[in-house]
């Protein structure tokens, strides 16, 4: 009788624990993809007028608002992220669908350098609570004009110095622009999310979002010139993430809005 009661109690505790943790280890999956552009536009040369000796020390400067690999056709610096499979743009990502280990992940310090009259990286994706630092490893002064809704700043950074944003980052629905007023072609973008399911494409336009909740979602594709498919792409493309494996999407041909 005592053994039976013990087994019943154990079963009850197991069921109770299961009620507190409805998502299992195999309820997560990875998502991989690639953003491409078959017909890349011609590079646009920059007429450098300030600090020419340094800025042109490694060759001509070109505008970098659209970088396409000549070999793979992949588009660099595209930000992709998951959102709910709904038609309401402002619907937040459900917090109970974030993997616990990611929900408690430590903050990341994102460093943007200015070694030769361009921001590197030019595009950054971050999460609420992360920090942001602008570094100047070049021999000439740079200015960083950062225009967030919450904590904008405009500072000059001497050679070999850096400037850290005074407060941790907070999520913002719109991209945050930053630029150098001394070298006006220098510009970049930051997006800040309140969840971990985002990525920035690499040199070949490839990305991976890890440990995402299995199920139906929408994948938003944004490049600094606009959303993929323009206004029609604001809500994203439907995707289904399979549990316990990596879902690989077909390559996406980027469709930018017309100027």
C-alpha positions in Angstrom: 0.0 0.0 0.0 2.9 2.4 0.9 4.6 1.6 -2.3 1.4 2.3 -4.3 1.0 5.7 -2.6 4.6 6.6 -3.2 4.2 5.8 -6.9 1.0 7.8 -7.1 2.7 10.8 -5.4 5.6 10.6 -7.8 3.3 10.5 -10.8 1.4 13.5 -9.4 4.6 15.5 -9.0 5.7 14.6 -12.5 2.4 15.8 -13.9 2.6 19.0 -11.9 6.1 19.7 -13.1 5.0 19.1 -16.6 2.3 21.7 -16.2 4.8 24.3 -15.3 7.0 23.5 -18.4 4.8 22.9 -21.4 7.6 23.3 -23.9 10.0 20.4 -24.2 13.6 20.2 -25.3 12.4 19.1 -28.8 10.0 22.0 -29.2 12.8 24.2 -30.6 14.4 24.3 -34.0 16.8 26.3 -36.1 16.1 28.3 -39.2 18.6 28.9 -42.0 18.3 30.9 -45.2 20.0 33.2 -47.7 19.1 36.6 -49.2 20.3 37.1 -52.7 20.2 39.7 -55.5 20.7 38.4 -59.0 21.2 41.8 -60.6 23.5 43.8 -58.3 23.7 47.6 -59.0 27.0 49.1 -60.0 29.2 50.4 -57.2 28.9 54.1 -56.6 32.2 55.9 -56.0 32.4 58.4 -53.2 34.0 61.8 -53.8 36.1 62.0 -50.7 36.9 65.6 -49.7 37.9 65.2 -46.0 41.0 63.4 -44.7 41.7 62.1 -48.2 45.2 60.8 -47.3 43.7 58.5 -44.7 40.3 57.7 -46.2 41.8 56.7 -49.6 44.9 54.9 -48.1 43.4 51.5 -49.0 41.9 52.5 -52.3 38.7 54.3 -53.5 35.7 54.5 -51.3 32.3 53.3 -52.3 28.8 53.7 -50.9 27.9 50.6 -48.9 24.2 50.9 -48.4 23.8 47.8 -50.6 26.6 45.2 -50.6 26.2 42.2 -52.9 28.8 39.4 -53.2 30.0 39.1 -56.8 30.5 35.4 -56.3 27.4 34.2 -54.5 25.0 37.0 -55.2 24.3 37.1 -51.4 23.3 40.4 -49.8 25.3 41.4 -46.7 23.8 43.3 -43.8 20.2 42.3 -44.2 18.4 41.9 -40.9 15.8 39.1 -40.6 13.6 38.4 -37.6 10.6 36.3 -36.5 7.3 37.7 -35.6 3.8 36.1 -34.8 1.9 34.7 -37.7 -0.7 37.5 -37.5 -1.9 40.5 -39.5 -1.4 43.0 -36.8 2.1 44.5 -37.1 2.4 45.6 -33.5 1.7 42.1 -32.0 4.7 41.4 -29.7 6.7 38.2 -29.8 5.1 36.0 -27.0 7.5 35.8 -24.1 6.3 32.3 -23.2 7.7 31.1 -26.5 11.2 32.2 -25.9 13.6 29.4 -24.9 14.4 29.8 -21.2 18.2 29.7 -21.7 17.8 32.5 -24.2 15.4 34.5 -22.1 18.1 34.7 -19.4 21.0 35.2 -21.8 23.6 37.8 -20.7 23.8 41.2 -22.3 26.1 41.7 -25.3 28.3 44.7 -25.9 28.2 45.6 -29.6 31.3 47.4 -30.9 31.2 49.5 -34.1 34.6 50.6 -35.3 35.7 53.3 -37.8 39.1 52.1 -39.0 39.1 53.7 -42.5 36.2 56.1 -43.0 33.4 53.4 -42.9 31.5 52.0 -40.0 32.3 48.3 -39.4 29.9 46.7 -39.0 27.6 49.0 -40.8 24.4 47.3 -39.6 23.8 45.9 -36.1 21.0 43.9 -34.6 20.8 43.9 -30.8 18.4 43.0 -28.0 17.0 45.0 -25.1 19.6 45.2 -22.4 22.6 45.0 -24.7 25.1 47.9 -24.8 26.6 49.8 -27.7 30.1 51.2 -28.2 31.6 53.2 -31.0 35.3 52.8 -31.4 37.8 54.9 -33.5 40.9 52.9 -34.4 41.8 55.3 -37.1 44.4 58.2 -36.9 41.8 60.9 -37.6 38.9 62.1 -35.5 35.4 60.8 -36.2 32.0 62.0 -35.2 29.1 59.7 -34.2 25.6 61.1 -34.5 23.3 58.5 -33.1 19.6 59.2 -33.4 17.6 56.7 -31.2 14.2 57.7 -29.8 15.3 57.1 -26.2 19.0 58.2 -25.8 20.4 60.0 -28.8 23.9 61.4 -28.7 26.3 63.3 -31.0 30.0 63.1 -30.0 33.4 63.5 -31.5 35.7 60.5 -30.9 39.4 61.2 -31.1 41.8 58.7 -32.6 42.3 55.6 -30.5 39.3 56.4 -28.3 35.8 55.1 -28.0 32.4 56.2 -26.7 29.9 53.9 -25.1 26.1 54.7 -25.1 25.3 55.8 -21.6 22.4 53.5 -21.1 21.5 49.9 -22.2 19.6 49.6 -25.4 15.8 49.5 -25.5 13.6 47.9 -28.2 12.5 50.3 -31.0 10.1 49.5 -33.8 12.1 51.6 -36.3 15.7 51.4 -37.3 18.1 53.7 -35.5 20.4 55.6 -37.9 23.9 56.7 -37.0 26.4 58.7 -39.1 29.6 60.7 -39.1 29.1 64.4 -39.7 32.8 64.8 -40.5 32.7 62.2 -43.3 29.1 62.5 -44.5 29.1 59.2 -46.5 29.6 57.2 -43.4 26.3 55.9 -42.1 24.8 52.8 -40.5 21.7 51.3 -38.9 20.8 49.6 -35.7 17.7 47.6 -34.9 16.9 46.6 -31.3 14.5 43.7 -30.5 12.8 42.5 -27.3 13.4 38.9 -28.2 16.4 36.8 -29.4 15.0 35.6 -32.8 16.8 37.8 -35.3 20.0 37.7 -37.4 22.2 39.7 -39.7 23.2 38.2 -43.0 26.9 37.5 -43.6 29.1 38.2 -46.7 27.2 35.6 -48.7 23.8 36.7 -47.5 23.4 33.7 -45.2 21.7 33.7 -41.8 20.7 31.3 -39.0 18.2 31.8 -36.2 18.8 29.3 -33.5 16.6 27.7 -30.9 13.4 29.2 -32.2 10.0 27.8 -31.1 8.6 25.2 -33.5 5.5 26.2 -35.3 4.2 28.8 -37.8 5.7 32.2 -37.8 6.5 35.1 -40.1 10.0 36.0 -41.2 10.5 39.7 -41.8 13.3 40.7 -44.2 14.7 44.2 -44.0 17.6 45.9 -45.7 18.5 49.5 -45.0 16.9 50.6 -48.2 13.5 49.1 -47.1 11.5 46.0 -46.5 11.6 43.0 -48.9 8.7 43.6 -51.2 8.2 47.1 -49.8 5.0 47.8 -47.8 3.7 44.3 -48.7 6.6 42.8 -46.8 6.2 44.6 -43.5 4.3 41.6 -41.9 6.9 39.1 -43.2 6.8 35.9 -45.1 5.1 32.8 -43.6 7.5 30.1 -42.4 7.2 26.9 -40.4 9.9 25.9 -38.1 10.2 22.1 -37.4 11.1 20.9 -33.9 14.4 19.2 -33.2 16.0 20.0 -36.6 17.1 22.8 -38.9 14.6 24.1 -41.4 16.4 25.4 -44.5 14.5 27.9 -46.6 15.0 28.3 -50.4 17.1 31.4 -51.2 15.1 34.6 -51.2 15.5 37.0 -54.1 15.5 40.4 -52.5 12.9 42.8 -53.9 13.6 46.3 -52.7 11.1 49.1 -53.0 11.7 51.5 -55.9 13.3 54.8 -55.0 
